[in-house]
Amino acid sequence: MDEVVEAMQKGTLTEAFGTGTAATIAHISHIGYEGMEYKLPELTEKSFSRRVNKALDGIRRGRIDDPHHWVYKVC
């Protein structure tokens, strides 16, 4: 957490997100730590997590190729 707080104070932490086996991205807008609340910058369309989420959604919905063979059709 020391590194996260330091990066937020310096303005070098541009975004944070959580992800898991559901292949989705959960954006984090605020981080609370030791009584302080740190607000992260607003996301842009070029944000890393937005681009990853768009790619994952495209693969999941069959709109783009699945280069990793993650998706299996179940009939």
C-alpha positions in Angstrom: 0.0 0.0 0.0 2.9 2.4 0.6 3.8 2.2 -3.1 0.1 2.8 -4.1 -0.3 5.8 -1.8 3.1 7.2 -3.0 2.1 6.8 -6.7 -1.3 8.5 -6.0 0.3 11.4 -4.2 2.8 11.8 -7.1 0.0 11.5 -9.7 1.7 8.5 -11.4 -1.1 6.0 -10.6 -3.4 6.5 -13.5 -5.9 3.7 -12.9 -6.7 0.6 -10.8 -9.0 -2.3 -11.4 -9.9 -5.8 -10.3 -10.4 -8.8 -12.5 -11.0 -12.5 -12.0 -12.2 -15.7 -13.6 -15.4 -14.0 -14.9 -13.2 -12.2 -17.5 -14.4 -8.8 -16.7 -12.9 -5.6 -15.4 -14.1 -3.7 -12.3 -12.8 -0.2 -12.2 -11.7 1.4 -9.0 -12.5 5.1 -8.6 -11.4 5.6 -5.0 -9.0 3.9 -2.6 -9.4 4.4 1.2 -6.4 3.7 3.4 -5.6 4.7 7.0 -8.5 7.2 7.2 -7.6 8.9 3.9 -9.6 8.6 0.7 -7.7 8.9 -2.6 -9.6 9.6 -5.8 -8.2 8.1 -9.0 -8.3 10.0 -12.3 -11.3 9.6 -14.6 -10.9 6.9 -17.2 -10.5 7.7 -20.9 -11.3 5.5 -23.9 -7.5 4.9 -24.2 -7.2 3.7 -20.6 -5.5 0.3 -20.4 -8.4 -1.3 -18.4 -11.0 0.0 -20.9 -9.1 -1.5 -23.8 -8.6 -4.8 -22.0 -12.3 -4.9 -21.1 -13.4 -4.1 -24.6 -11.1 -6.9 -26.0 -12.4 -9.4 -23.4 -16.0 -8.5 -24.2 -15.4 -8.9 -27.9 -13.9 -12.3 -27.4 -16.6 -13.4 -25.1 -19.4 -12.3 -27.5 -17.7 -13.6 -30.6 -17.2 -10.2 -32.2 -13.4 -10.6 -32.4 -11.1 -13.6 -32.8 -10.2 -15.6 -29.8 -6.4 -16.0 -30.2 -6.1 -17.9 -26.9 -8.9 -20.4 -27.5 -10.6 -19.4 -24.2 -14.2 -19.6 -25.5 -15.9 -23.0 -26.1 -19.3 -23.3 -27.7 -21.7 -25.3 -25.6 -24.8 -26.6 -27.3 
